[in-house]
Amino acid sequence: MSKIVSLHSFTETEQKRIQDIAPNYTLTIGKAKELDPSLLREAEILVGWSKSKGHADEMLHPDSKLKWVQTWSAGVDYLPQDKFKERNISLTNTSGIHAIPISEMILGMMLSLSRNLKIAAINQSKSNWDAKDDTMSELSGKTIVIVGVGEIGTATAKLAEAFGMNVIGVRRSGKEAPHVRKMVSMDGLEEVLSEGDYVVNILPLTDDTRHLFNKKTFAAMKKGSCFLNVGRGATVDTSALLHALQEKQIASAALDVFEEEPLPSDHPLWAMDNVLITPHVAGSTPYYNERAFEIFIENLTAYVKNETLPRNLVDYSRSY
């Protein structure tokens, strides 16, 4: 029988659903470093991916039967996509399941900065009644530029529109999206950056997006604007961001991801009152596994019927 190997645990109910859909497959669940290497080479379907030493060697061994990898993450920049392409291995991710938590995090970040909630929390810890209400602002009437409009960006646009914000989107195709008043392709990025009171980066990491936010990009932003990064850390040149904040090219930043994680404890960003830092948790939700499982099940249903995988099939020419 063909084999499914999962590096993520499933409930008994979920295991039964898998077996009902794929009765001609055996299912093995375990951690990569604990599974027999020969079993990994026998897997036709792999759920998850491990960075542990030797895992990739086993999965891409000349005798490997691997045909499809379903990751448990949205980002796939850490996977050997070139080798997958060479061996005609399909790759699907969990893109889209983060739309609710990350869009809510983005709104929370903007509200925290516009209403001085971070400063209030710091003052509370010091029993300091310091009401600097002259520095507070409102989201209503402001312009948000969402860079990388996919499912997360569309969900963010919906929330921002409900707050009375003017929504501008940037995406590779330039194709229109709901709740986005104006959409441009990546060629129009610098032009719209000058309009944004808030610039939100939700881009995946590819060769084209690495350090897309750099000295030139930050210089193009509107004076007094706020930059938010909930995409990929390496899409931002950290030194350029720090310079933009220090030189007041932009007023503030809210950052969930970084080039180096964890962010070193002595990094200057930690000490800046106008910077809000969260430890790569924007996509965290108690419903993560439940939503990821449904993507896998939909793809598995198609796979056993020899149909095209319908959910989040990665295009290797785009790297996402």
Buried (B, 14 or more C-beta within 10 A) or exposed (E): EBBBBBBBEBEEEBBEBBBEBBEEBBBBBBEBEEBEBEBBBBBBBBBBBBEEEEBBEBBBBEEBBBBBBBBBBBBBBEBBBEEBEEBEBBBBBBBBBBBBBBBBBBBBBBEBBBBBBBBBEEBEEEEEEEEEEEEEBEBEEBBBBBBBBBBBBBBBBBBBBEBEBBBBBBBBEBEEBEBBEBBBEBEBBEEBBEBBBBBBBBBBBBEEBBBBBBBEBBBBBBEEBBBBBBBBBBBBBBEBBBBBBEEEBBBBBBBBBBBEEEBEEEBEBEEBEBBBBBEBEBBEBEEBBEBBBBBBBBBBBBBBEEEEBEBBBBEBEEBB
